[in-house]
Amino acid sequence: MPDKNIALAVLDMAGTTVADGGLVLRAFDVAATSAGIETEGPHRDQARQYVLDTMGQSKIAVFRALLGDEDRAQAANRAFETAYDALIDEVEITPIPGAAEAIAALRDAGVKVALTTGFSRTTQDRLLNALGWTEITDLTLAPSDAGRGRPYPDMVLTALLRLDIDAVDQVAVLGDTTSDIASGLAAGARIVAGTLTGAHDEEQLRAAGATHVVASVTEFAELIRDENPRPFDSTLHPNRKLQ
């Protein structure tokens, strides 16, 4: 009989395991200006709101939707990546409290961990290097590594295939945006949890179909501990109740 324990946890980065000090919107403002979106007025406000609503999605897809022209979208995406990379040096990039410990606890319990992002591979690597996280997980994936970014299921399914997981019902997904939830649901993951440390609130995450909403990645690790009847680090807030 196949093992039905959760064998793979797919975790988002910015807003879920990483606090980046709001760099996405700051970098977007630079890119939007370079793309010719007016710096003041309703068009800029609408564009900013769209970026907030689509947090977690591949950034090139966001610029394609905003600009409607492939050349302009590619140029804006390059400007975004350049601005984000430069701004990393201006703010303190830090793990969400308890994130590194939660990842370690998952792996110690035999759960493989993949980190995913809506950023490019170059920007993802910049973040990983800034955090000293190049060896913290079993796999890291950007949209270009999988085919399509969120809300499509490609990164979750690519992680499953690359890490030799037997079935989608052995996968748990965690993210802070409705796009993360959509991606996990489309992939058929057993657990598709939202965390309250990032862009979207509990109402938005539940409306998107989240199977669970947790305060942080630490409580997500507890959720997997409770789901799996195997030894697990019980020091992560053992008495904390999950929603």
KEKE-3310 file (N, C-alpha, C; in steps of 0.2 Angstrom, whole numbers, plus 5000, padded with zeros to 4 digits):
npx = (5004:5003:5013:5005:5008:5012:5024:5031:5034:5029:5035:5032:5042:5045:5036:5031:5041:5051:5055:5054:5054:5044:5049:5044:5034:5041:5051:5042:5037:5048:5050:5038:5038:5049:5043:5034:5022:5011:5017:5009:4991:4975:4978:4991:4988:4979:4987:4996:4987:4983:4996:4996:4985:4989:5000:5013:5011:5020:5031:5034:5022:5013:5017:5015:5001:4998:5003:5001:5009:5022:5036:5037:5033:5043:5054:5050:5050:5063:5068:5062:5068:5081:5080:5075:5085:5095:5089:5089:5101:5099:5089:5085:5085:5077:5073:5056:5051:5056:5056:5068:5070:5058:5059:5070:5065:5055:5062:5070:5060:5059:5052:5052:5058:5053:5057:5048:5045:5039:5048:5061:5074:5087:5084:5079:5090:5098:5091:5092:5105:5108:5101:5109:5104:5106:5108:5097:5086:5078:5076:5075:5064:5060:5048:5053:5060:5050:5041:5028:5023:5014:4996:4997:4999:5012:5025:5023:5020:5032:5041:5037:5040:5054:5058:5054:5042:5028:5014:5001:4993:5002:5008:5010:5006:5011:5008:5007:4998:4983:4986:4996:4988:4979:4987:4992:4980:4976:4986:4982:4986:4986:4986:4983:4988:4986:4996:4997:5007:5010:5005:4991:4975:4966:4953:4953:4962:4955:4943:4949:4951:4959:4964:4968:4972:4986:4996:5009:5024:5029:5018:5013:5022:5019:5007:5009:5016:5006:4998:5006:5010:5023:5039:5043:5049:5043:5045:5041:5031:5021:5009:5001:4986:4979:4971)
npy = (4994:5011:5024:5037:5048:5066:5070:5080:5097:5112:5128:5145:5160:5176:5184:5172:5163:5172:5189:5204:5217:5225:5226:5222:5231:5243:5240:5238:5251:5258:5250:5252:5266:5266:5260:5268:5271:5282:5292:5297:5297:5289:5278:5273:5270:5260:5251:5248:5242:5231:5224:5221:5213:5202:5197:5185:5179:5175:5188:5192:5189:5197:5210:5208:5207:5220:5229:5224:5222:5213:5217:5228:5223:5214:5223:5230:5220:5217:5229:5229:5218:5222:5233:5227:5219:5229:5236:5226:5228:5239:5236:5226:5210:5197:5181:5175:5175:5160:5153:5146:5136:5129:5124:5116:5107:5100:5094:5086:5077:5069:5075:5081:5097:5111:5127:5140:5153:5169:5176:5179:5167:5172:5183:5175:5168:5178:5182:5170:5169:5181:5177:5167:5154:5144:5131:5126:5119:5105:5108:5122:5133:5143:5151:5150:5138:5128:5130:5137:5151:5154:5157:5144:5126:5122:5123:5117:5104:5101:5101:5089:5079:5081:5078:5065:5061:5051:5054:5066:5068:5067:5079:5096:5113:5129:5147:5165:5171:5173:5168:5158:5149:5145:5139:5128:5121:5118:5109:5098:5096:5089:5097:5114:5128:5144:5158:5170:5180:5188:5195:5194:5193:5183:5182:5183:5173:5161:5163:5160:5147:5140:5126:5127:5140:5148:5155:5157:5150:5142:5137:5130:5120:5113:5109:5099:5090:5085:5079:5069:5053:5051:5053:5069:5086:5092:5104:5116:5127:5118:5119:5127:5131:5127:5135)
npz = (5000:4995:5003:5012:5018:5019:5008:5002:5003:4996:4996:4995:4992:4994:5006:5012:5016:5016:5021:5012:5014:5006:4993:4981:4976:4976:4966:4956:4954:4948:4937:4930:4928:4919:4908:4904:4910:4917:4931:4941:4945:4939:4931:4935:4948:4946:4940:4950:4959:4952:4952:4966:4968:4960:4966:4968:4956:4940:4936:4923:4916:4923:4918:4905:4905:4909:4900:4887:4876:4869:4868:4876:4888:4891:4892:4903:4912:4913:4918:4931:4937:4937:4946:4957:4961:4964:4974:4984:4991:4998:5008:5023:5020:5026:5034:5036:5053:5061:5049:5044:5053:5053:5040:5041:5051:5044:5034:5042:5046:5036:5025:5009:5003:4993:4987:4979:4967:4960:4954:4942:4938:4941:4950:4960:4964:4968:4980:4987:4989:4997:5009:5013:5009:5000:5001:5009:5006:4996:4983:4972:4963:4949:4938:4925:4926:4926:4916:4916:4927:4943:4941:4937:4938:4936:4943:4955:4951:4944:4954:4961:4951:4950:4962:4964:4970:4974:4971:4969:4980:4991:4993:5000:4999:5002:5003:5002:4994:4984:4971:4974:4981:4970:4962:4969:4971:4958:4955:4962:4975:4992:5003:5003:5009:5016:5021:5034:5033:5023:5007:5005:5014:5027:5023:5009:5005:5010:5002:4990:4990:5000:5009:5022:5034:5040:5053:5051:5042:5052:5059:5048:5047:5059:5055:5045:5053:5061:5052:5047:5053:5059:5067:5073:5075:5089:5095:5090:5094:5102:5108:5101:5092:5076:5063)
capx = (5000:5007:5013:5000:5011:5015:5031:5034:5031:5031:5034:5033:5047:5043:5029:5029:5047:5056:5052:5059:5053:5040:5053:5041:5031:5046:5054:5037:5037:5054:5049:5032:5040:5053:5038:5030:5015:5011:5019:5003:4985:4972:4982:4996:4985:4976:4992:4998:4982:4984:5001:4995:4980:4992:5006:5014:5012:5026:5031:5033:5015:5010:5019:5011:4994:4997:5006:4998:5014:5028:5042:5037:5033:5050:5058:5048:5052:5071:5069:5060:5073:5087:5078:5074:5092:5099:5086:5091:5107:5096:5085:5088:5082:5077:5068:5050:5053:5055:5056:5073:5069:5052:5061:5074:5061:5051:5067:5072:5055:5058:5048:5056:5055:5055:5056:5046:5044:5036:5053:5066:5079:5092:5082:5078:5096:5100:5088:5094:5112:5107:5099:5113:5099:5108:5108:5093:5080:5080:5075:5072:5061:5057:5044:5057:5062:5045:5036:5024:5022:5008:4993:4997:5002:5018:5031:5022:5021:5039:5044:5035:5043:5061:5060:5052:5036:5023:5007:5000:4990:5008:5010:5007:5008:5010:5009:5004:4994:4978:4989:4999:4982:4976:4993:4992:4973:4977:4991:4979:4989:4981:4985:4985:4988:4988:4999:4996:5013:5012:5001:4984:4973:4963:4947:4955:4965:4949:4939:4953:4950:4964:4962:4970:4975:4990:4999:5016:5027:5030:5012:5012:5026:5015:5001:5012:5018:5000:4996:5010:5011:5030:5043:5043:5051:5038:5046:5038:5024:5017:5002:4997:4980:4979:4964)
capy = (5000:5017:5029:5042:5054:5071:5069:5086:5103:5117:5134:5151:5163:5182:5184:5166:5161:5178:5196:5208:5224:5228:5228:5221:5237:5248:5239:5239:5258:5259:5247:5255:5272:5265:5257:5274:5271:5289:5292:5299:5297:5283:5273:5271:5267:5254:5246:5246:5238:5224:5220:5218:5208:5196:5195:5178:5177:5177:5195:5194:5188:5203:5215:5207:5209:5227:5233:5222:5222:5209:5220:5233:5219:5211:5228:5232:5215:5218:5235:5226:5213:5226:5237:5223:5217:5235:5237:5221:5230:5244:5234:5220:5204:5192:5175:5175:5172:5153:5149:5141:5131:5125:5120:5110:5102:5097:5089:5081:5072:5065:5078:5085:5104:5115:5134:5142:5160:5172:5180:5176:5163:5177:5186:5170:5166:5184:5181:5164:5171:5186:5174:5161:5148:5140:5123:5125:5115:5100:5111:5129:5133:5149:5149:5147:5131:5124:5131:5143:5152:5154:5152:5137:5121:5119:5123:5111:5097:5100:5099:5082:5075:5081:5075:5058:5060:5046:5056:5073:5068:5068:5086:5101:5119:5135:5153:5170:5175:5169:5164:5152:5144:5143:5134:5122:5117:5116:5104:5093:5095:5087:5103:5120:5132:5151:5160:5177:5184:5191:5200:5193:5192:5177:5181:5182:5166:5156:5164:5157:5139:5137:5121:5129:5146:5147:5162:5157:5144:5138:5133:5125:5114:5109:5105:5093:5086:5082:5075:5063:5049:5050:5057:5076:5091:5095:5110:5122:5129:5112:5119:5132:5128:5129:5137)
capz = (5000:4995:5009:5011:5022:5015:5006:4998:5005:4991:4999:4992:4995:4997:5010:5015:5020:5016:5022:5008:5015:5001:4987:4974:4974:4975:4960:4951:4952:4944:4930:4927:4925:4913:4903:4901:4914:4921:4938:4945:4942:4940:4927:4939:4954:4944:4939:4957:4962:4949:4955:4973:4967:4957:4969:4967:4949:4936:4935:4916:4915:4925:4914:4898:4906:4910:4894:4881:4871:4872:4869:4882:4894:4892:4894:4910:4917:4914:4923:4937:4940:4939:4951:4963:4963:4967:4981:4989:4995:5002:5014:5026:5018:5032:5034:5041:5059:5062:5043:5043:5058:5050:5034:5044:5054:5039:5031:5047:5047:5029:5020:5005:5003:4987:4987:4973:4967:4954:4951:4938:4942:4943:4956:4965:4966:4972:4987:4991:4991:5002:5015:5014:5009:4994:5003:5014:5003:4992:4976:4971:4956:4946:4933:4919:4927:4925:4910:4918:4934:4946:4945:4934:4943:4934:4948:4960:4948:4942:4960:4962:4947:4951:4969:4964:4974:4970:4970:4971:4987:4995:4992:5003:4997:5007:5000:5005:4989:4980:4966:4977:4982:4964:4959:4973:4969:4951:4955:4965:4981:4997:5008:5000:5014:5015:5027:5035:5034:5016:5003:5005:5021:5028:5019:5002:5005:5010:4996:4984:4991:5004:5013:5029:5034:5046:5055:5048:5040:5058:5060:5043:5049:5064:5052:5042:5059:5063:5046:5046:5059:5060:5072:5071:5080:5093:5099:5086:5097:5102:5110:5097:5088:5069:5061)
cpx = (5004:5007:5009:5002:5012:5022:5035:5030:5034:5030:5036:5039:5045:5036:5027:5035:5052:5052:5057:5057:5049:5044:5049:5038:5036:5049:5049:5037:5042:5052:5043:5034:5044:5048:5033:5023:5016:5013:5013:4996:4982:4975:4987:4993:4982:4981:4995:4994:4982:4990:5000:4990:4983:4998:5006:5014:5019:5026:5031:5026:5011:5011:5015:5004:4993:4999:5003:5003:5020:5034:5042:5037:5040:5055:5057:5050:5060:5072:5067:5065:5079:5086:5078:5081:5096:5096:5087:5097:5105:5092:5088:5083:5082:5072:5062:5052:5051:5055:5061:5072:5063:5055:5065:5070:5057:5056:5069:5067:5054:5054:5053:5053:5058:5053:5054:5045:5041:5042:5057:5071:5085:5090:5081:5085:5099:5097:5091:5101:5112:5105:5104:5109:5101:5107:5102:5087:5083:5080:5073:5070:5059:5053:5047:5059:5056:5040:5032:5024:5015:5003:4993:5000:5009:5024:5029:5023:5028:5043:5043:5039:5051:5063:5057:5047:5031:5017:5006:4996:4996:5011:5006:5010:5007:5012:5005:4999:4988:4981:4993:4993:4980:4981:4992:4985:4974:4981:4988:4982:4984:4980:4987:4983:4990:4991:4998:5002:5015:5006:4994:4981:4969:4957:4948:4958:4959:4945:4942:4953:4955:4961:4963:4973:4979:4993:5005:5018:5028:5024:5011:5016:5023:5010:5003:5014:5011:4997:4999:5011:5018:5033:5044:5045:5045:5039:5044:5031:5020:5010:4998:4992:4981:4972:4962)
cpy = (5006:5021:5035:5048:5059:5070:5075:5092:5108:5124:5140:5155:5170:5182:5178:5163:5167:5185:5200:5215:5228:5230:5227:5227:5243:5247:5239:5246:5260:5256:5250:5262:5271:5263:5262:5274:5278:5288:5294:5298:5290:5277:5269:5267:5260:5248:5243:5241:5231:5220:5217:5212:5201:5194:5187:5175:5179:5184:5197:5193:5194:5209:5214:5209:5217:5231:5231:5222:5218:5212:5225:5229:5216:5217:5230:5226:5215:5223:5233:5222:5217:5231:5233:5221:5223:5236:5232:5224:5236:5242:5228:5214:5199:5186:5177:5172:5164:5149:5144:5135:5126:5121:5114:5105:5097:5091:5084:5075:5068:5069:5083:5092:5108:5122:5136:5150:5163:5176:5176:5171:5167:5180:5181:5169:5172:5184:5176:5166:5176:5183:5169:5154:5144:5133:5121:5120:5110:5103:5118:5129:5140:5147:5147:5140:5126:5124:5137:5144:5152:5158:5145:5132:5119:5118:5117:5104:5096:5098:5091:5078:5075:5077:5068:5056:5056:5049:5063:5074:5067:5074:5091:5108:5125:5142:5158:5174:5170:5165:5158:5147:5141:5138:5128:5118:5114:5110:5097:5091:5093:5093:5109:5126:5139:5153:5168:5182:5188:5196:5200:5191:5185:5176:5180:5175:5161:5157:5160:5149:5136:5132:5123:5136:5146:5154:5163:5151:5139:5134:5128:5119:5110:5105:5099:5088:5082:5078:5069:5059:5047:5055:5064:5081:5094:5101:5117:5123:5123:5113:5124:5128:5131:5130:5132)
cpz = (5000:5002:5007:5015:5017:5014:5004:5001:5000:4994:4995:4995:4998:5000:5013:5019:5020:5017:5018:5009:5010:4995:4981:4972:4972:4968:4954:4949:4947:4937:4927:4924:4919:4907:4901:4905:4918:4928:4943:4941:4942:4936:4931:4945:4952:4943:4945:4960:4959:4951:4962:4972:4964:4960:4969:4960:4946:4934:4927:4913:4917:4921:4907:4899:4906:4904:4888:4875:4873:4873:4875:4888:4896:4895:4901:4915:4918:4919:4930:4940:4942:4945:4958:4966:4966:4973:4986:4994:4999:5008:5017:5024:5023:5031:5038:5047:5060:5055:5042:5047:5056:5044:5037:5047:5049:5036:5036:5048:5041:5024:5016:5004:4996:4988:4980:4973:4960:4951:4946:4942:4944:4949:4961:4968:4970:4979:4991:4994:4997:5009:5017:5014:5003:4995:5007:5012:4998:4984:4977:4964:4955:4940:4926:4920:4926:4919:4911:4925:4937:4942:4942:4939:4941:4939:4953:4957:4946:4948:4962:4958:4948:4957:4970:4969:4970:4968:4972:4978:4993:4996:4996:5000:5002:5003:5004:5000:4987:4974:4968:4978:4975:4961:4962:4971:4962:4950:4958:4972:4987:5002:5004:5005:5013:5022:5028:5036:5028:5013:5004:5012:5021:5023:5011:5001:5005:5004:4990:4985:4996:5008:5021:5028:5041:5047:5052:5045:5046:5059:5054:5044:5054:5060:5048:5047:5061:5058:5045:5052:5059:5064:5069:5076:5083:5097:5096:5089:5098:5104:5106:5092:5081:5068:5056)
residu = (MET:PRO:ASP:LYS:ASN:ILE:ALA:LEU:ALA:VAL:LEU:ASP:MET:ALA:GLY:THR:THR:VAL:ALA:ASP:GLY:GLY:LEU:VAL:LEU:ARG:ALA:PHE:ASP:VAL:ALA:ALA:THR:SER:ALA:GLY:ILE:GLU:THR:GLU:GLY:PRO:HIS:ARG:ASP:GLN:ALA:ARG:GLN:TYR:VAL:LEU:ASP:THR:MET:GLY:GLN:SER:LYS:ILE:ALA:VAL:PHE:ARG:ALA:LEU:LEU:GLY:ASP:GLU:ASP:ARG:ALA:GLN:ALA:ALA:ASN:ARG:ALA:PHE:GLU:THR:ALA:TYR:ASP:ALA:LEU:ILE:ASP:GLU:VAL:GLU:ILE:THR:PRO:ILE:PRO:GLY:ALA:ALA:GLU:ALA:ILE:ALA:ALA:LEU:ARG:ASP:ALA:GLY:VAL:LYS:VAL:ALA:LEU:THR:THR:GLY:PHE:SER:ARG:THR:THR:GLN:ASP:ARG:LEU:LEU:ASN:ALA:LEU:GLY:TRP:THR:GLU:ILE:THR:ASP:LEU:THR:LEU:ALA:PRO:SER:ASP:ALA:GLY:ARG:GLY:ARG:PRO:TYR:PRO:ASP:MET:VAL:LEU:THR:ALA:LEU:LEU:ARG:LEU:ASP:ILE:ASP:ALA:VAL:ASP:GLN:VAL:ALA:VAL:LEU:GLY:ASP:THR:THR:SER:ASP:ILE:ALA:SER:GLY:LEU:ALA:ALA:GLY:ALA:ARG:ILE:VAL:ALA:GLY:THR:LEU:THR:GLY:ALA:HIS:ASP:GLU:GLU:GLN:LEU:ARG:ALA:ALA:GLY:ALA:THR:HIS:VAL:VAL:ALA:SER:VAL:THR:GLU:PHE:ALA:GLU:LEU:ILE:ARG:ASP:GLU:ASN:PRO:ARG:PRO:PHE:ASP:SER:THR:LEU:HIS:PRO:ASN:ARG:LYS:LEU:GLN)
# end
